Amino acid sequence: MSGKALVFIGGTGPEGLGLAARFATAGHEIVIGSRSPERAQQVVEKIRARVPEARATGMVNEEAVPRGDIVFVTIPFVGHRDTLKALASALGAKLVVDVVSPLSFEGGKITAIAVPEGSAAEQAQALLPQAQVVAGFHHLDASGLMRVERPVEGDVIVCGDHQGAKDTVMALAEEIEGVRALDGGPLANSRHLEEFTVVLLNLNKTYKAHSSVSIAGIPFGRKG
């Protein structure tokens, strides 16, 4: 896969920025979406500082979405529903990759937030009935993603109800050096991916680490 236009809604945050930098390194066109065009442009400059050859532009979300072959949602969960509702018409039947983990950081504790639809990704699919929503990339460390000169350690588990969309996203994930993509089953399983982010963040806090997920017992390169 090469030459895709990838839009990042919420690309001004660390995870969106890290993924955008990696995919710019792989040769994809990057469009950073934000409520603020100034913030979007600031992120573009950060990407170009790491990846001088990057094809990257920044603009408001409403202008960014139509530019993308694939749209990544990397916003905080607090704005997830309202943002997707506002962009539903523009998103239409696009392939949407939801990277959101519903988390609370109150009182120094990291906990999962219960989502009525079951998960952020399932909420996205309910709000975007024509779109092909895939969940993935929850467990890659943002700081590691920004070190584009180094491989990333970890597996990306992808869940979704549209097999073709999953296959596309899994192939995209493996363009990040060091990453293996695994099929995690239907979109309903995305709640487990999102909630496990709490475990990783608590491990990072306890051990001052930047942890990721690697699944043992599946030979690298095995597709099923």
Secondary structure, 3 states (H helix, E strand, C coil): CCCCEEEEECCCCHHHHHHHHHHHHCCCEEEEEECCHHHHHHHHHHHHHHCCCCEEEEEEHHHHHHHCCEEEECCCHHHHHHHHHHHHHHHCCCEEEECCCCEECHHHCCEECCCCCCCHHHHHHHHCCCCEEEECCCCCCHHHHHCCCCCCCEEEEEEECCHHHHHHHHHHHCCCCCEEEEECCCHHHHHHHHHHHHHHHHHHHHHCCCCCCCCCCCCCCCCC
